[in-house]
Amino acid sequence: MHVFEIIIALLLAGAGLTALSQRIGTPYPAMVALAGAGLALVPGTPTLVLDPELALTLFVAPVLLDAAFDASPRDLRANWRTVAGLAIGAVALTIVVVAVVARLLVPGMPWAVAVALGAIVAPPDAAAATAVLKQLRPPHRLLVILEGESLFNDASALLIYRLAVGATLAGALSPAGVLPLLFIVTVGSVVLGFVLSRVILLLTARIHDVAIAVVVQFCGTFAVWMLAERLHLSGILTVVVFAMATTRRAADVIPARVRIPSYAVWEFAVFVLNVLAFILVGFQLKAILGRLDSRTLIEYAGIAGAVCVATILARIAWVSGAAAFSRWRCRPAPDGTTGHRDTVALSKRAAAVVGWCGMRGIVTLAAALALPTGGSDGPAFPYRDLVLFTAFSVVLGTLVVQGMTLRPLINVLQLEDDGSVEREVRLARVETLRAALSTTTELPDEELSGLLRRRYEVMLRRAEAELDGDGHTSHGATASDGRAVNVNAAIVRRATSAERQRLLALRADGTIGDAAFQRVEQELDLKELDLQQLVPGADSGGASDSIA
């Protein structure tokens, strides 16, 4: 009961710290990390040991699915070189640099343990960076790169992490078997993710109760992860593929009255999991600090500081070098033509921001907590206390140093939103309204047809004015004409269904990305719910033929 009371109190404190972080413009994980560190120093707090097998499943699976569900395949394809370079190259460089530094500082540490430490601290957490960046409205492409990197660097880092942990506990690992194993795991995870997405969609399409739908979503996420782990595949890669495949059809399967509350529940769950991860690390650190004398603590702090610096510098070196190479490739030739068309070359200012957005977060904490503690299941992981202490120190150091200086850096570099998402949102509004207007010509009732046509014509003119840069933003929230709704909800449903289908088509052909799609989809969902309030029974039971 005492532990439960502490967790409730700290969740409330986490909510307060989040509100404070939004006011001062810092990522909320930085504030929660400081609270978690302080928890380890508070006398009387209990000591907890989390089941290692539970750590990654509990903390990473839902958070990763939430991030992957919002990813835009179109934007990721356009920036695949940068995203792949960060997810593979930057991760590999960080692992190597951290492993070398750890070995130099702790000569007795096996290479497998040093590599595991490098893999734990290698993947940055984009949530901390984007929490700040979205408030500052930088170019959309920076958000795409950072969010895309966070999806795939976790997979690459944790694949190496699993191999290193296995090699440490087994005592050896055959290099000849690593590449075939990685290939099998990667392909198997992708296939499994696609297959499970189809299964879950078939199930959720038949559920229209909000509570049941949300339970199925969460249980389905954990089931996907656990099944992948049971098959010795990558849980992270499977969940990423599962989420990205599911989101392509979810808008046409899940009704608005389920989708809107489920988004709110997921946002709450991700927040709670982030707070709980730092709380549990604080509890674990308390036990570690209790086992250390002052001399050993100073030694651990020195090692953690060196690893933190190495982690930051490795990312900056990779991003700066890769961006410089990209700019060199697309430099103008002597005759004025471009030698290589490299659409993903980052400017120096953009590269500086991406390089500095290396805050570590929940994946690093979960991976450290997942190290075997020893017992009936096998031996404890060597240097576990040092690895956990170092991992939390890297998370805390990067969140505080980089997270709290990111806003000033953006302001100094003067990186501003290019308006690409807003243009796509305006285009989507125009196109969806045109689709709705086209359905009014098919109505048998001339009076009702004229009424609806005038309504959509007014809305369309307003949207076209916004697209051309005139007028004020309506956010697609123009109220429905009450007479039209009350006369025949089915007719209005047909028009608004046409809006939704046109929106889906715009995303499918790449005219708009997922960021614009989700904004307009939310507007359509709210209009659908408004109509359901005005006309009982107006819900069609599915998104494809319901009010938009």
C-alpha positions in Angstrom: 0.0 0.0 0.0 2.9 2.3 0.8 4.4 1.9 -2.7 1.0 2.5 -4.3 0.6 5.8 -2.3 4.0 6.9 -3.4 3.3 6.1 -7.1 -0.1 8.1 -6.9 1.7 11.0 -5.3 4.5 11.0 -7.9 2.0 10.7 -10.8 0.3 13.9 -9.5 3.8 15.4 -9.2 4.5 14.3 -12.7 1.4 16.1 -13.9 2.5 19.3 -12.1 6.0 19.0 -13.5 4.6 18.6 -17.0 2.5 21.7 -16.7 5.6 23.6 -15.5 7.7 22.2 -18.3 5.1 23.5 -20.9 5.2 26.9 -19.3 9.0 27.2 -19.3 9.5 25.4 -22.7 11.4 22.3 -21.6 10.6 18.6 -22.3 8.6 17.1 -19.5 10.8 14.0 -19.4 13.6 16.2 -18.2 11.6 17.4 -15.2 10.4 13.9 -14.4 14.0 12.6 -14.7 15.1 15.1 -12.1 12.3 14.0 -9.9 13.3 10.3 -10.3 16.9 11.1 -9.4 15.7 13.0 -6.3 13.6 10.0 -5.3 16.7 7.9 -4.9 17.9 10.3 -2.3 14.7 10.5 -0.2 15.0 8.5 3.0 12.3 5.9 3.6 11.3 5.3 0.0 11.0 1.5 -0.7 13.3 -0.5 -2.9 11.7 -2.3 -5.8 13.1 -4.7 -8.4 11.1 -4.9 -11.7 10.9 -8.2 -13.5 13.4 -7.8 -16.4 11.1 -9.6 -18.9 8.3 -7.1 -18.0 10.3 -3.9 -18.4 10.5 -3.7 -22.2 7.0 -5.0 -22.8 5.4 -2.7 -20.3 7.2 0.5 -21.1 8.2 0.3 -24.8 5.4 -1.5 -26.6 2.6 1.0 -26.0 4.9 4.1 -26.4 6.3 2.8 -29.6 2.9 1.9 -31.1 1.6 5.4 -30.2 4.6 7.0 -32.1 4.5 4.6 -35.1 0.7 5.1 -35.5 1.3 8.8 -36.3 4.2 8.2 -38.7 3.9 9.2 -42.4 5.2 6.6 -44.8 5.2 9.3 -47.6 7.4 11.6 -45.5 9.7 8.8 -44.4 10.3 7.7 -48.0 11.2 11.3 -48.9 13.8 11.4 -46.0 14.9 7.8 -46.0 18.6 8.5 -46.4 18.7 10.8 -43.3 16.4 8.5 -41.3 18.3 5.3 -42.2 21.7 7.0 -41.5 20.6 8.0 -38.0 18.8 4.8 -37.2 21.7 2.6 -38.3 24.9 4.7 -38.8 24.5 7.0 -35.7 23.4 4.0 -33.6 26.4 1.9 -34.7 28.9 4.8 -34.1 27.5 5.5 -30.7 27.7 1.8 -29.7 31.3 1.6 -30.8 32.4 4.8 -29.2 30.6 4.0 -25.9 31.9 0.5 -25.8 35.5 1.7 -26.3 35.2 4.4 -23.7 33.7 1.9 -21.2 36.5 -0.6 -21.8 39.1 2.1 -21.4 37.6 3.2 -18.1 36.8 -0.3 -16.8 39.5 -2.7 -18.3 37.9 -5.7 -16.7 34.6 -5.2 -18.4 33.9 -7.9 -21.1 33.4 -6.5 -24.6 29.9 -7.9 -24.8 28.9 -6.0 -21.6 30.5 -2.8 -23.1 28.6 -3.3 -26.4 25.3 -3.9 -24.4 25.9 -0.6 -22.6 26.5 1.1 -25.9 23.3 -0.4 -27.3 21.3 0.7 -24.2 22.3 4.4 -24.5 22.4 4.6 -28.3 18.7 5.2 -29.3 17.5 8.8 -28.7 13.9 9.4 -27.7 12.2 11.8 -30.1 9.3 12.4 -27.7 11.5 14.7 -25.6 12.7 16.7 -28.6 9.4 16.9 -30.4 7.7 18.1 -27.2 9.8 21.2 -27.4 10.0 21.5 -31.2 6.2 21.3 -31.8 5.8 24.4 -29.5 8.4 26.3 -31.6 7.0 25.2 -35.0 10.2 24.3 -36.8 10.3 23.0 -40.4 8.1 19.9 -40.6 10.9 17.9 -42.1 12.9 18.1 -38.9 10.0 16.5 -37.0 9.7 13.8 -39.6 13.4 13.0 -39.4 13.5 12.8 -35.6 10.2 10.9 -35.3 11.2 8.5 -38.1 14.6 7.9 -36.5 13.0 7.1 -33.1 11.0 4.3 -34.7 13.9 2.5 -36.3 16.9 3.3 -34.1 15.1 1.4 -31.2 14.9 -1.7 -33.4 18.5 -1.6 -34.5 19.9 -0.8 -31.1 17.8 -3.4 -29.2 18.7 -6.1 -31.8 22.4 -5.5 -30.9 21.4 -5.2 -27.2 19.8 -8.7 -27.3 22.8 -10.2 -29.1 25.2 -8.6 -26.6 23.2 -9.7 -23.6 23.0 -13.2 -25.0 26.7 -13.3 -25.7 27.4 -12.1 -22.1 25.3 -14.8 -20.5 26.3 -17.6 -22.9 30.0 -16.6 -22.8 30.4 -16.5 -26.6 28.7 -15.6 -29.8 29.6 -16.9 -33.3 30.2 -13.9 -35.6 29.2 -16.1 -38.6 25.7 -16.6 -37.3 25.0 -12.9 -36.5 24.2 -11.6 -40.0 21.9 -14.5 -41.0 20.2 -14.2 -37.6 19.7 -10.4 -38.1 18.3 -11.1 -41.6 15.8 -13.7 -40.4 14.7 -11.6 -37.4 14.2 -8.5 -39.6 12.2 -10.3 -42.3 10.2 -12.3 -39.9 9.3 -9.3 -37.8 8.1 -7.3 -40.9 6.0 -10.2 -42.1 4.5 -10.9 -38.6 3.7 -7.2 -38.2 1.8 -7.1 -41.5 -0.1 -10.3 -40.7 -1.1 -9.3 -37.2 -2.3 -5.8 -38.4 -4.8 -7.6 -40.7 -6.0 -9.8 -37.8 -6.5 -6.9 -35.4 -8.3 -4.8 -38.0 -10.8 -7.6 -38.7 -11.4 -7.8 -35.0 -11.7 -4.1 -34.2 -14.0 -3.5 -37.2 -16.7 -5.4 -35.3 -16.3 -3.5 -32.1 -18.3 -0.3 -31.5 -18.2 0.0 -27.8 -15.5 2.5 -26.7 -14.3 0.7 -23.5 -14.1 -2.7 -25.2 -12.3 -1.2 -28.2 -9.7 0.5 -26.1 -9.1 -2.7 -24.1 -8.6 -4.6 -27.3 -6.2 -2.0 -28.6 -4.0 -2.2 -25.5 -4.2 -6.0 -25.2 -3.5 -6.3 -28.9 -0.4 -4.2 -28.6 1.0 -6.3 -25.8 0.0 -9.5 -27.7 1.9 -8.4 -30.8 5.0 -7.7 -28.8 4.8 -10.9 -26.7 4.2 -13.1 -29.8 7.2 -11.6 -31.6 9.3 -12.3 -28.5 8.0 -15.8 -28.2 9.1 -16.4 -31.8 12.5 -14.9 -31.1 11.8 -11.9 -33.4 12.2 -8.2 -32.8 9.3 -6.9 -30.7 10.1 -3.4 -31.6 10.3 -3.9 -35.3 7.1 -6.0 -35.3 5.2 -3.3 -33.4 6.4 -0.5 -35.7 5.4 -2.4 -38.8 2.1 -3.5 -37.2 1.2 0.1 -36.2 2.2 1.6 -39.6 0.2 -1.0 -41.5 -2.8 -0.7 -39.2 -3.0 3.1 -39.4 -3.4 2.9 -43.2 -6.8 1.3 -42.9 -7.9 2.3 -39.3 -9.4 5.5 -40.6 -11.8 3.5 -42.8 -12.6 0.9 -40.1 -12.7 2.6 -36.7 -15.7 4.9 -36.2 -15.1 8.5 -34.9 -16.9 7.9 -31.6 -14.3 5.2 -30.9 -11.3 6.9 -32.4 -11.5 10.2 -30.5 -11.7 8.9 -27.0 -9.2 6.2 -27.7 -6.6 8.8 -28.8 -7.1 10.6 -25.4 -6.7 7.3 -23.5 -3.5 6.5 -25.4 -2.1 10.0 -24.7 -2.8 9.5 -21.0 -1.2 6.0 -21.0 2.0 7.1 -22.7 2.3 9.9 -20.1 1.8 7.5 -17.2 4.3 5.0 -18.5 7.0 7.7 -19.0 6.4 8.9 -15.4 6.4 5.3 -14.0 9.6 4.4 -15.8 11.5 7.2 -14.1 9.9 6.4 -10.7 11.0 2.8 -11.0 14.5 3.8 -12.0 14.6 6.0 -8.9 13.6 3.0 -6.8 16.3 0.9 -8.4 19.0 3.6 -8.0 18.2 3.8 -4.3 19.2 0.1 -3.9 22.3 0.7 -6.0 23.4 3.7 -4.0 22.9 1.7 -0.8 25.5 -0.8 -2.0 28.1 1.7 -3.0 30.7 3.4 -0.8 31.7 7.0 -1.5 34.8 6.0 -3.5 32.9 3.6 -5.8 30.1 6.2 -6.2 32.6 8.8 -7.4 34.1 6.2 -9.8 30.6 5.4 -11.2 29.8 9.1 -11.6 33.1 9.6 -13.6 32.3 6.7 -15.9 28.7 7.8 -16.4 29.9 11.4 -17.2 32.4 10.1 -19.7 29.8 7.9 -21.4 27.3 10.7 -21.5 29.8 13.0 -23.2 30.8 10.3 -25.6 27.1 9.6 -26.4 26.4 13.3 -27.2 29.6 13.8 -29.3 29.1 10.6 -31.3 25.7 11.8 -32.5 26.9 15.3 -33.3 29.9 13.9 -35.3 27.6 11.6 -37.3 25.0 14.1 -38.1 27.5 16.8 -39.0 29.5 14.5 -41.2 26.5 13.0 -42.9 25.0 16.4 -43.6 28.2 17.8 -44.9 28.6 14.8 -47.3 25.0 15.3 -48.5 25.6 18.9 -49.2 28.8 18.1 -51.0 27.0 15.6 -53.2 24.4 18.1 -54.3 26.8 21.0 -54.8 26.5 22.9 -58.1 28.7 21.8 -60.9 31.0 24.3 -62.7 28.5 24.7 -65.4 25.8 25.7 -62.9 23.9 22.3 -62.9 23.4 20.2 -59.9 25.7 17.1 -59.8 23.4 15.0 -57.6 19.8 15.7 -56.7 19.9 15.0 -53.0 16.6 16.1 -51.6 17.4 15.1 -48.0 20.6 17.2 -47.5 20.3 19.1 -44.2 21.5 22.6 -43.9 24.1 23.5 -41.3 21.4 25.0 -39.0 19.1 22.0 -39.4 22.0 19.6 -38.8 22.9 21.5 -35.7 19.4 21.0 -34.3 19.2 17.3 -35.3 22.6 16.6 -33.8 21.6 18.3 -30.5 18.3 16.4 -30.3 19.9 13.3 -28.8 17.9 13.1 -25.6 17.6 9.6 -24.3 14.4 8.4 -22.7 12.1 5.5 -21.9 13.7 2.9 -24.3 17.1 3.4 -22.6 15.6 3.1 -19.1 13.5 0.0 -20.1 16.5 -1.7 -21.7 18.6 -1.1 -18.6 15.9 -2.3 -16.3 15.5 -5.5 -18.5 19.0 -6.7 -17.7 18.9 -10.0 -15.8 19.0 -9.6 -12.0 20.0 -13.2 -11.3 18.2 -15.9 -9.5 16.5 -19.1 -10.5 16.4 -18.1 -14.2 20.1 -17.7 -14.5 23.1 -15.6 -13.4 22.9 -11.8 -12.9 24.2 -9.6 -15.7 27.8 -8.5 -15.0 28.3 -4.9 -14.0 24.5 -4.5 -13.9 24.6 -1.8 -11.2 27.2 0.2 -13.2 25.2 -0.2 -16.4 21.9 0.9 -14.8 23.6 3.8 -13.0 25.3 4.9 -16.3 22.1 4.5 -18.4 20.1 6.7 -16.0 22.9 9.2 -15.8 22.9 9.5 -19.6 19.2 9.9 -19.7 19.3 12.6 -17.0 22.3 14.3 -18.5 21.0 14.5 -22.1 17.5 15.5 -21.0 18.8 18.3 -18.8 21.7 19.6 -20.9 20.2 19.1 -24.3 16.5 19.3 -23.5 16.7 22.5 -21.6 18.9 24.2 -24.1 17.0 23.2 -27.2 14.6 26.1 -27.2 17.4 28.7 -27.0 19.2 26.9 -29.8 16.2 27.0 -32.1 15.6 30.6 -31.3 19.3 31.5 -32.1 19.3 29.5 -35.4 15.9 31.0 -36.4 14.5 27.8 -37.9 10.9 28.5 -38.8 8.0 26.4 -40.0 7.9 26.2 -43.8 4.1 25.9 -43.8 4.0 22.7 -45.8 1.6 20.9 -43.4 -0.7 23.9 -43.3 -0.8 24.1 -47.1 -1.7 20.4 -47.3 -4.4 20.9 -44.6 -6.0 23.7 -46.6 -5.8 21.7 -49.8 -7.5 18.7 -48.1 -10.3 20.9 -46.8 -10.9 22.2 -50.3 -10.9 18.8 -51.9 -13.1 17.2 -49.3 -15.7 20.0 -49.6 -15.7 19.6 -53.4 -16.4 15.9 -52.9 -19.3 16.7 -50.6 -20.7 19.4 -53.0 -20.7 16.9 -55.9 -23.1 14.6 -54.0 -25.7 17.3 -53.7 -26.5 17.2 -57.4 -27.8 13.6 -56.9 -30.5 14.5 -54.4 -34.2 14.0 -55.6 -35.5 16.8 -53.4 -34.7 20.1 -55.2 -35.3 22.3 -52.1 -33.0 20.2 -50.0 -30.5 19.9 -52.8 -30.3 23.7 -53.1 -30.0 24.1 -49.4 -27.1 21.7 -49.0 -25.5 22.9 -52.2 -25.5 26.5 -50.9 -24.1 25.4 -47.5 -21.2 23.5 -49.1 -20.5 26.3 -51.7 -20.1 28.8 -48.9 -17.8 26.5 -47.0 -15.9 25.7 -50.2 -15.3 29.4 -51.0 -14.0 30.0 -47.6 -11.6 27.0 -47.8 -10.4 28.1 -51.3 -9.8 31.6 -49.9 -7.6 30.1 -47.1 -5.8 27.9 -49.7 -5.0 31.1 -51.7 -3.8 32.8 -48.6 -6.8 35.0 -47.9 -9.4 34.9 -45.1 -9.2 33.4 -41.7 -8.8 29.8 -40.8 -12.1 28.1 -40.1 -10.4 24.8 -39.0 -13.2 23.0 -40.9 -15.6 23.6 -38.0 -18.3 25.4 -39.9 -21.6 24.4 -38.3 -24.0 22.2 -40.1 -27.2 23.8 -41.4 -29.7 22.6 -38.9 -32.5 22.4 -41.5 -30.5 20.0 -43.6 -29.6 17.8 -40.7 -33.2 17.6 -39.4 -34.7 16.9 -42.8 -32.7 13.9 -43.7 -29.6 12.7 -41.9 -28.9 10.0 -44.5 -28.5 12.6 -47.2 -26.0 14.6 -45.1 -24.3 11.3 -44.2 -23.8 10.6 -47.9 -22.1 14.0 -48.4 -19.9 13.8 -45.4 -18.9 10.2 -46.3 -17.7 11.5 -49.6 -15.5 14.0 -47.7 -13.9 11.2 -45.8 -13.3 9.0 -48.8 -11.7 11.9 -50.6 -9.5 12.5 -47.7 -8.4 8.9 -47.7 -7.7 9.1 -51.4 -5.5 12.2 -50.9 -3.4 10.4 -48.4 -3.2 7.2 -50.5 -1.9 9.0 -53.6 0.6 11.0 -51.6 -1.0 14.4 -52.1 -1.0 15.0 -48.4 1.0 13.4 -45.6 -0.2 11.9 -42.3 0.2 15.1 -40.3 -2.3 16.9 -42.5 -4.5 13.9 -42.8 -4.8 13.5 -39.1 -5.7 17.2 -38.6 -8.5 17.1 -41.2 -9.6 13.7 -40.0 -10.1 15.1 -36.5 -12.2 17.9 -38.0 -14.4 15.4 -39.8 -14.7 13.2 -36.7 -15.9 16.2 -34.7 -18.5 17.0 -37.3 -19.6 13.4 -37.3 -20.1 13.5 -33.5 -22.0 16.8 -33.7 -24.4 15.2 -36.2 -24.9 12.2 -34.0 -25.9 14.5 -31.1 -28.4 16.4 -33.3 -29.9 13.3 -34.9 -30.3 10.1 -32.9 -29.3 7.1 -34.9 -27.2 9.1 -37.4 -24.2 6.9 -36.7 -23.7 4.5 -39.5 -21.6 2.1 -37.4 -18.4 2.6 -39.5 -16.1 5.3 -40.6 -16.4 4.6 -44.3 -20.1 5.5 -44.5 -20.6 7.7 -41.5 -20.8 11.5 -41.0 -17.5 13.2 -41.5 
